[in-house]
């Protein structure tokens, strides 16, 4: 099917937009790629519905935006190492991504974003929450922003993907390669987006361990305050998946959380992560 007129519909006051009129199985024109990119950097996450695409088409779509980051820890899709499985089986109680986080903040160059495609879904539940860290930054007081603008924070993969943390998921085959969980990175707390120029609050409960020059104990009260602030409902939206739905989010400007409310059912998603670019 050839693509028709594109329509962009915001899905929340602070974050998210659904893009209508595109069939991602069809090679995109440059103007269509530009619209997606512009909307992504403006709204933090974009959604597509009813996309019947094969893994190779998923890869081809992703490569229109940036090189693919081959995931170190997730089980890959057979025959397609660029695609990671995000899976929960009926007998499993813990999901992947069940707390607020920002993918790959532990990398020296944080990932641009991720493109998640629904393959198998539970009858009910399994939604994903997104939150705008641009709105969270702008919602802080002028004095707090001034203080944070001189600070940097330490992010790490060790406590999430290292051997001890991975024990449960390693046993069921969802995660592996724990020896590769050696990433530590330091990034500005107020991160200026390399494309939009907007400033985002760049700490997250999943991977941030402390502020640079502070101990973890000293850092905890301020980090906890920032996490509570960033979870305010007005910064969030909830995405309800359907078969063929795609979410493409900007890791430099958003948090996300996979809701774990579908015990006893299977949920299988295919995720591609995109390489980022050096931050100013």
C-alpha positions as CSV (number, residue, x, y, z in Angstrom):
1,X,0.0,0.0,0.0
2,X,1.4,3.4,-0.9
3,X,1.5,5.9,1.9
4,X,-1.3,8.5,2.1
5,X,-1.4,11.9,3.7
6,X,0.4,11.9,7.1
7,X,-1.5,13.1,10.1
8,X,0.1,13.7,13.5
9,X,-2.2,13.4,16.5
10,X,-0.8,14.3,20.1
11,X,-1.6,11.5,22.6
12,X,-0.9,13.4,25.8
13,X,-0.4,17.0,27.0
14,X,3.4,16.6,27.5
15,X,4.5,13.6,25.6
16,X,3.6,11.4,22.7
17,X,2.0,11.6,19.2
18,X,0.4,9.0,16.9
19,X,1.4,9.2,13.3
20,X,-1.4,8.2,10.9
21,X,-1.3,7.5,7.2
22,X,2.0,5.5,6.9
23,X,2.5,1.9,6.0
24,X,6.0,1.1,7.3
25,X,6.2,-2.0,5.1
26,X,6.7,0.5,2.2
27,X,10.0,2.3,1.8
28,X,9.6,5.8,3.2
29,X,10.3,9.0,1.3
30,X,12.8,11.5,2.8
31,X,10.0,13.9,3.7
32,X,8.2,11.1,5.6
33,X,11.4,10.3,7.5
34,X,11.9,14.0,8.3
35,X,8.3,14.2,9.7
36,X,8.8,11.2,11.9
37,X,12.2,12.6,13.1
38,X,10.8,16.1,13.8
39,X,7.8,14.7,15.7
40,X,9.9,12.3,17.7
41,X,12.2,15.1,18.9
42,X,9.3,17.4,19.6
43,X,7.0,14.9,21.4
44,X,9.5,12.4,22.8
45,X,7.7,9.2,21.5
46,X,5.7,8.5,18.3
47,X,3.3,5.6,17.7
48,X,2.1,3.7,14.7
49,X,-0.8,1.3,14.5
50,X,-1.7,-1.8,12.5
51,X,1.8,-2.3,11.0
52,X,2.3,-5.7,9.4
53,X,6.0,-5.8,9.0
54,X,8.5,-8.6,8.8
55,X,11.8,-8.5,10.8
56,X,13.8,-7.3,7.8
57,X,11.4,-4.5,7.3
58,X,11.7,-3.6,11.0
59,X,15.4,-3.4,10.5
60,X,15.1,-1.4,7.3
61,X,12.8,1.2,9.0
62,X,15.2,1.6,11.9
63,X,18.2,2.1,9.7
64,X,16.6,5.2,8.1
65,X,17.2,7.0,11.4
66,X,20.5,5.8,12.8
67,X,22.9,2.8,12.9
68,X,21.5,0.0,15.0
69,X,23.0,-0.7,18.5
70,X,23.3,-4.5,18.9
71,X,22.0,-5.2,22.4
72,X,24.5,-6.9,24.7
73,X,22.2,-8.6,27.1
74,X,18.8,-9.5,25.6
75,X,18.1,-12.7,23.6
76,X,18.1,-11.8,19.9
77,X,15.4,-12.8,17.4
78,X,16.6,-15.9,15.5
79,X,18.3,-14.8,12.3
80,X,18.1,-11.1,13.1
81,X,20.7,-10.2,15.7
82,X,19.7,-6.5,15.4
83,X,16.4,-7.2,17.0
84,X,16.1,-8.1,20.8
85,X,13.3,-10.0,22.3
86,X,11.4,-8.4,25.2
87,X,9.5,-11.4,26.4
88,X,7.4,-12.6,29.4
89,X,6.1,-16.2,29.5
90,X,2.9,-17.2,31.3
91,X,4.9,-18.9,34.1
92,X,7.1,-15.9,34.8
93,X,6.2,-13.2,37.3
94,X,8.9,-10.6,36.7
95,X,8.8,-8.6,33.5
96,X,11.6,-6.7,31.8
97,X,11.5,-2.9,32.1
98,X,9.0,-2.9,34.9
99,X,10.4,0.2,36.6
100,X,10.9,3.7,35.3
101,X,14.1,3.9,33.3
102,X,15.9,5.4,30.2
103,X,17.5,2.8,28.0
104,X,21.3,2.9,27.6
105,X,22.0,5.9,29.9
106,X,25.0,3.9,31.1
107,X,26.7,4.2,27.6
108,X,29.2,6.9,27.0
109,X,27.0,8.0,24.0
110,X,23.4,7.3,25.1
111,X,21.2,5.6,22.5
112,X,19.1,7.8,20.3
113,X,16.0,5.7,20.9
114,X,14.3,2.4,20.6
115,X,11.6,1.0,18.2
116,X,9.4,-1.5,19.9
117,X,7.0,-3.7,17.9
118,X,4.2,-5.7,19.4
119,X,4.2,-9.4,18.3
120,X,2.2,-11.2,20.9
121,X,0.0,-9.5,23.6
122,X,-2.0,-10.6,26.6
123,X,-5.8,-10.3,26.4
124,X,-5.6,-7.3,28.8
125,X,-2.9,-5.3,30.3
126,X,0.8,-4.9,29.3
127,X,0.6,-1.2,28.6
128,X,3.6,1.0,28.6
129,X,3.9,4.4,30.4
130,X,5.9,7.2,29.0
131,X,7.0,10.4,30.8
132,X,8.5,13.6,29.3
133,X,11.8,14.6,31.0
134,X,11.7,17.9,29.1
135,X,8.4,18.7,30.9
136,X,9.9,17.4,34.2
137,X,12.9,19.8,33.8
138,X,10.7,22.7,33.0
139,X,8.5,22.0,36.0
140,X,11.4,22.4,38.5
141,X,11.9,25.7,40.2
142,X,14.3,28.2,38.7
143,X,16.6,27.7,41.7
144,X,16.6,23.9,41.3
145,X,17.3,24.1,37.6
146,X,20.2,26.5,38.3
147,X,21.7,24.1,40.8
148,X,21.3,21.0,38.7
149,X,22.6,22.7,35.6
150,X,26.2,22.5,37.0
151,X,25.9,18.9,38.1
152,X,26.6,15.6,36.5
153,X,25.3,12.1,37.4
154,X,26.9,8.6,37.2
155,X,25.0,5.9,35.3
156,X,25.9,2.1,35.3
157,X,24.8,-1.2,33.8
158,X,26.4,-3.3,36.5
159,X,23.5,-3.4,39.1
160,X,20.9,-4.2,36.4
161,X,22.6,-6.6,33.9
162,X,25.5,-7.9,36.0
163,X,25.6,-11.5,37.2
164,X,23.8,-11.1,40.5
165,X,21.0,-8.9,39.1
166,X,20.5,-11.1,36.1
167,X,20.2,-14.4,37.9
168,X,16.4,-14.9,37.4
169,X,16.3,-13.8,33.8
170,X,19.5,-15.7,33.0
171,X,17.9,-18.9,34.2
172,X,14.9,-18.5,31.9
173,X,17.0,-17.4,28.9
174,X,15.7,-13.9,28.5
175,X,19.0,-12.2,29.4
176,X,22.6,-13.2,29.3
177,X,26.2,-12.0,28.8
178,X,26.4,-10.6,32.3
179,X,30.2,-10.3,32.0
180,X,29.7,-7.5,29.5
181,X,27.9,-5.4,32.2
182,X,30.8,-3.1,32.8
183,X,29.5,0.2,31.5
184,X,29.7,3.4,33.6
185,X,29.1,6.8,32.2
186,X,28.8,10.4,33.5
187,X,26.2,12.8,31.9
188,X,24.8,16.2,32.7
189,X,21.8,16.2,34.9
190,X,20.3,18.9,32.7
191,X,21.0,17.4,29.3
192,X,20.7,19.6,26.2
193,X,19.1,17.5,23.5
194,X,21.5,17.4,20.4
195,X,18.7,17.9,17.9
196,X,15.8,19.8,19.6
197,X,18.0,22.0,21.8
198,X,15.6,21.4,24.7
199,X,16.9,20.6,28.1
200,X,15.7,17.3,29.7
201,X,16.1,16.0,33.3
202,X,18.6,13.2,32.7
203,X,18.6,10.9,35.7
204,X,16.5,7.8,36.0
205,X,15.7,5.2,38.7
206,X,16.9,2.3,36.6
207,X,20.6,3.2,35.9
208,X,21.6,6.4,37.8
209,X,23.6,5.5,40.9
210,X,24.8,8.9,42.2
211,X,25.9,12.5,41.4
212,X,29.5,13.0,40.3
213,X,31.6,13.9,43.3
214,X,28.9,12.7,45.8
215,X,28.5,9.4,47.6
216,X,25.5,7.2,46.9
217,X,24.2,8.1,50.4
218,X,24.5,11.8,49.8
219,X,22.9,11.5,46.4
220,X,19.9,9.5,47.4
221,X,17.6,12.2,48.9
222,X,17.9,14.5,46.0
223,X,17.6,11.7,43.4
224,X,14.5,10.4,45.2
225,X,13.0,13.9,45.1
226,X,13.7,14.2,41.3
227,X,12.2,10.8,40.7
228,X,9.0,11.7,42.5
229,X,8.8,15.0,40.7
230,X,9.4,13.3,37.3
231,X,6.6,10.8,37.9
232,X,3.9,13.5,38.2
233,X,0.8,12.5,36.2
234,X,0.8,15.7,34.0
235,X,4.2,14.6,32.5
236,X,2.9,11.1,31.6
237,X,0.8,9.2,29.1
238,X,-0.2,5.5,28.9
239,X,0.0,3.6,25.6
240,X,-2.3,0.6,25.1
241,X,-0.8,-1.9,22.7
242,X,-2.6,-3.7,19.9
243,X,-1.1,-6.3,17.5
244,X,1.1,-4.5,15.0
245,X,1.5,-1.4,17.2
246,X,4.9,0.3,17.2
247,X,6.4,2.8,19.7
248,X,9.5,4.8,18.8
249,X,10.8,6.8,21.7
250,X,13.7,9.2,22.3
251,X,15.9,8.0,25.1
252,X,17.4,11.4,25.6
253,X,14.0,13.0,26.5
254,X,11.8,10.4,28.0
255,X,11.4,7.7,30.6
256,X,9.3,4.6,30.1
257,X,7.8,1.7,32.2
258,X,6.3,-1.6,31.1
259,X,3.3,-2.3,33.3
260,X,3.4,-5.9,34.7
261,X,-0.3,-6.6,35.2
262,X,-0.8,-9.7,33.0
263,X,0.4,-12.7,35.0
264,X,-0.3,-16.0,33.4
265,X,-0.2,-14.7,29.8
266,X,2.5,-14.2,27.2
267,X,3.8,-10.9,25.9
268,X,6.4,-10.8,23.1
269,X,7.9,-7.6,21.8
270,X,10.6,-7.0,19.2
271,X,13.0,-4.1,20.0
272,X,15.6,-2.3,18.0
273,X,17.8,0.3,19.7
274,X,19.5,3.1,17.7
275,X,22.9,4.5,18.2
276,X,23.1,8.0,19.6
277,X,25.3,11.0,18.9
278,X,27.8,12.8,21.1
279,X,26.3,15.1,23.6
280,X,27.4,18.7,23.9
